[in-house]
Amino acid sequence: MQPITKLKKGEKRLKNLEDVKKEIVLLTVSDLEEITGYSTSTVMKMMSQPDFPVIKIGKENQVLLESFKQYMSVRRDLRGG
């Protein structure tokens, strides 16, 4: 992403914010159930692990898509898969 220099009435700022929005994807418990095929209780147990990159927003636990991919990649490597 390029640094913002002089803004023309929010023009560049808006473009950069749109870029950021495309990069930030939050997954909910339901999303993780669908992606992994795990039950709600299994997803909740996974999210309660100390090394899981959970983000608490209000009462809801979420995780960034990129963080989840990295977490699963490391877990797969540890299992030897």
N, C-alpha and C positions, 0 to 999 in steps of 0.2 A: 504494500500500500504506500502511496506517495504521501509525503508530508503536505499539510495544508499550508499554503502561503497566504496571499491576500484573497479574501472572500468577496465574491460578487453577489450580494444579497442572498447568501446561503447556498449558492449554486454548487460550489465544490464541496462544501460541508455535506450537503444532501447526498451527493454522489458517493462520498466516502462512507457516510452512514449506511447507505444501501449496500455497499461492499461488505461492511462489517456485519450487517444483518444476514447476508448470504453465508457468512462464515460461522455464525453462531446458531447452532442447532441444539436445542435442549430436548432430551428424551425423558418421558415420564415412565412410571411403573408399567402402565399399559403398553407403551411403546416397547419397552424391554421384554415384556411377556410375548408380544407379537414377534419381535426380532429373534429371540432365543428359543421360544417354544416352552419356556419355563412357566411354572405356576406362579401365582401372585406371592405365595409364601416363600418360594425359592428365590424370586427376584428380591423380595424384602430382606431375606437373609443375606443375599449377595451384597445388597446396598448397605447392610449394617457392618460389613467387614471393614476393619480399620484402613485397609489399603484401597478401598473403593472410592473413586473420586466423586462422591455425592455432593450435590448442591441443594441446600434446603431453602426453598422459596415459599415463605409463609408456612403452611402445614404440609406442603408437598415436597417430596424428594425428587430431584431431577439430576441428570448427568449430561454433560456436553457430549455430543456424538463423537468428537475426536478423542476425548478422554476415555470414553467407553471402548472405542476401537483399540486404543493403546492398552487399556486394562486387559481386554480379552486376548490381545496378542501376547502379552507377557504371560498370562495364565496358560495359554496354549503352549508357549515355549517351555514353561515349567513342567507341563505334563508330558513334554516330549513329542507334541503333535505338530 
